């Protein structure tokens, strides 16, 4: 029985020859190409044991996927995907062939781009109070009383947080109205804090990334959220995890961990 650690599926018939000329070192040894029905599997022989979530393994997995993307579209496997017996792989891939074909069709000629847009917290709070004079008056009244009681402070904090979230949501919707039509698809993620107005992944044509970046900057600058410039972070290239979904667990007892 031969186990394997899986990185991704590609449509690249020459991947094996390319890896022979330019090896990729994975977390558990050199990456190998295993020709399957309609795809090539990038994998590394493995002992079949569950993979601990250690930083060096996580980094190696991400690095291998980044290199593989230079050889064509990749359907990536999540970190830690191990098949205990490679004899099952051909049947598993045949069972998932329709899923795999749909996924390749979706991402062909496209790339995933991660986008985060946020603003300075102090500026966002000042803008929120300026847009809600009642909250500003309540704050000033508490300051005039030396800060007021704890319950009054909590109530003011709650109202400010609600107003900030409402403004963040309005800004997020405005950004998506501008940016979503530029992408084939998008996935919205929860914000990491209350001044992050957008955290999302977009599936873009490979030739449209620069234009999208400029459009995102313009759209964020037009947001009426804070009287300060936005902070944008564009993550690209990145494996299309948000836009790929398939399972190799279609056969009985495929021994996937």
C-alpha positions in Angstrom: 0.0 0.0 0.0 1.4 3.4 -1.1 0.2 6.6 0.5 0.4 10.1 -1.0 0.1 13.7 0.2 -1.9 15.6 -2.4 -1.3 19.2 -3.6 -3.6 19.7 -6.6 -4.9 18.6 -10.0 -3.7 20.2 -13.2 -4.3 19.9 -16.9 -0.7 19.8 -17.9 0.5 16.7 -19.7 4.1 17.8 -19.5 4.1 18.4 -15.8 6.2 15.3 -15.1 8.9 16.3 -17.6 8.9 19.9 -16.2 9.3 18.6 -12.6 12.2 16.4 -13.8 14.0 19.5 -15.1 12.9 21.9 -12.3 12.1 19.9 -9.2 9.7 21.3 -6.5 10.6 20.4 -2.9 7.4 19.7 -0.9 7.0 19.2 2.8 7.7 15.5 2.4 10.0 15.3 -0.5 10.1 16.2 -4.2 6.7 16.7 -5.9 5.7 14.1 -8.4 3.2 14.1 -11.3 0.8 11.2 -11.5 -1.2 11.1 -14.8 -4.9 10.4 -14.2 -8.0 10.3 -16.3 -8.2 13.9 -17.8 -5.9 15.5 -15.2 -2.4 15.3 -13.6 -2.1 14.9 -9.9 0.7 16.7 -8.1 1.6 14.6 -5.1 4.4 13.4 -2.8 4.8 9.9 -1.4 3.8 9.9 2.3 3.6 7.6 5.3 -0.1 7.9 5.4 -0.2 9.5 8.9 -2.3 12.7 9.6 -0.2 15.8 9.0 0.3 18.1 12.0 -0.5 21.8 11.4 3.0 23.0 11.8 4.2 26.2 10.2 6.8 24.6 8.1 4.3 22.2 6.6 1.8 24.9 6.0 4.4 27.2 4.3 5.6 24.3 2.2 2.1 23.5 1.0 1.4 27.1 0.0 4.7 27.4 -1.7 4.2 24.2 -3.8 0.8 25.5 -4.9 2.2 28.9 -5.9 4.8 27.1 -8.1 2.3 24.7 -9.6 0.1 27.7 -10.7 2.9 28.7 -13.1 2.2 25.5 -15.0 -1.5 26.2 -15.5 -4.8 26.2 -13.7 -4.7 24.3 -10.4 -7.5 22.7 -8.5 -5.9 22.8 -5.1 -6.3 20.5 -2.2 -6.5 21.9 1.3 -3.6 21.4 3.6 -3.2 18.0 5.1 -5.0 16.0 2.4 -3.6 12.4 2.5 -4.7 9.3 0.5 -3.5 6.2 2.3 -3.6 4.0 -0.8 -2.9 5.4 -4.2 -4.5 2.4 -5.8 -7.8 4.0 -5.1 -7.0 7.3 -6.8 -7.9 6.4 -10.4 -11.4 5.2 -9.4 -11.8 8.2 -7.1 -11.0 10.6 -9.9 -13.2 8.8 -12.4 -16.1 9.1 -9.9 -15.4 12.9 -9.5 -14.7 13.5 -13.2 -17.8 15.7 -13.8 -17.0 17.8 -10.7 -13.4 18.2 -11.8 -14.4 19.2 -15.3 -16.8 21.8 -14.0 -14.2 23.3 -11.8 -11.5 23.5 -14.5 -14.1 25.1 -16.8 -14.9 27.7 -14.2 -11.3 28.8 -13.4 -9.7 28.4 -16.9 -8.2 31.7 -17.9 -9.1 33.2 -14.4 -7.2 33.8 -11.2 -8.3 34.3 -7.6 -7.6 37.7 -6.0 -8.0 38.4 -2.3 -9.0 42.0 -1.4 -9.0 43.7 2.0 -10.0 47.3 2.4 -10.0 49.1 5.8 -9.7 52.6 7.2 -8.0 54.3 10.1 -10.0 53.7 13.3 -9.8 57.2 14.7 -10.8 58.8 11.4 -13.7 56.3 11.1 -15.0 57.1 14.6 -14.7 60.8 14.0 -16.7 60.5 10.8 -19.3 58.4 12.5 -19.8 61.0 15.3 -19.9 63.8 12.7 -22.7 62.0 10.8 -24.7 61.4 14.0 -24.9 64.7 16.0 -27.0 63.0 18.7 -24.1 60.7 19.5 -21.7 63.6 19.5 -23.8 65.5 21.9 -24.2 62.4 24.2 -20.4 62.0 24.2 -19.8 65.7 25.0 -22.4 65.6 27.8 -20.5 62.6 29.4 -17.2 64.4 29.0 -18.6 67.4 30.7 -19.5 65.2 33.7 -16.1 63.7 33.9 -17.0 60.8 31.7 -20.3 59.9 33.4 -21.3 56.6 34.9 -20.2 53.2 33.7 -23.6 52.3 32.4 -23.8 55.5 30.4 -20.4 54.9 28.9 -21.4 51.4 27.9 -24.6 52.6 26.3 -22.8 55.3 24.3 -20.2 52.7 23.2 -23.0 50.4 22.1 -24.7 53.1 20.0 -21.4 54.2 18.4 -20.6 50.6 17.5 -24.0 50.2 15.9 -23.6 53.4 14.0 -20.1 52.4 12.8 -21.3 49.0 11.7 -24.2 50.5 9.8 -21.8 52.8 8.0 -19.4 49.9 7.3 -22.2 47.9 5.8 -23.3 50.8 3.5 -19.7 51.2 2.3 -19.3 47.4 1.8 -22.5 47.3 -0.4 -21.2 50.3 -2.4 -17.9 48.6 -3.0 -19.5 45.4 -4.1 -21.8 47.3 -6.5 -18.7 48.7 -8.2 -16.4 45.6 -8.0 -18.6 42.5 -8.3 -19.5 43.2 -12.0 -15.8 43.1 -12.8 -15.4 39.5 -11.6 -16.8 36.2 -12.8 -17.6 35.4 -9.2 -16.9 36.6 -5.7 -17.0 35.3 -2.1 -17.6 37.7 0.8 -15.9 36.9 4.1 -16.7 38.3 7.5 -14.7 41.4 8.4 -11.7 41.0 10.8 -12.7 44.2 12.6 -15.2 47.0 12.4 -13.1 49.3 10.2 -12.5 46.7 7.6 -15.2 47.6 5.0 -14.4 44.7 2.7 -12.8 41.3 2.9 -13.5 39.2 -0.1 -12.1 37.0 -2.9 -12.8 37.6 -6.6 -12.4 35.4 -9.6 -11.0 37.6 -12.3 -9.8 37.1 -15.9 -6.0 36.8 -15.7 -5.6 39.9 -17.9 -7.9 42.1 -15.6 -6.0 42.1 -12.3 -4.4 45.5 -12.8 -7.6 47.2 -13.9 -9.4 45.6 -11.0 -6.8 46.9 -8.6 -7.3 50.4 -9.9 -11.0 50.1 -9.7 -10.8 48.9 -6.1 -8.7 51.9 -5.2 -11.1 54.3 -6.8 -14.1 52.7 -5.3 -12.6 52.7 -1.8 -11.5 56.3 -2.1 -15.1 57.3 -2.9 -16.4 55.6 0.2 -18.0 58.0 2.7 -16.7 56.0 5.7 -13.8 58.0 7.1 -12.1 61.2 6.2 -8.8 59.4 5.5 -7.3 57.4 2.7 -8.2 53.7 2.5 -5.7 50.9 3.2 -5.9 48.3 0.4 -4.3 44.9 0.4 -4.5 42.9 -2.8 -3.4 39.3 -2.5 -2.4 37.7 -5.9 -1.7 35.2 -7.2 -3.4 32.8 -4.8 -4.7 29.3 -5.3 -8.5 29.4 -6.2 -9.7 27.8 -2.9 -12.7 30.0 -2.8 -13.9 29.0 -6.3 -13.1 25.3 -6.4 -15.2 22.6 -4.8 -14.9 18.8 -5.4 -14.5 15.6 -3.4 -12.5 12.5 -4.0 -14.5 10.6 -1.4 -17.1 9.3 -3.8 -16.0 5.6 -3.8 -16.6 3.3 -0.8 -13.8 3.3 1.7 -11.3 5.4 -0.3 -9.1 5.8 2.8 -8.8 9.6 2.7 -7.7 11.3 5.9 
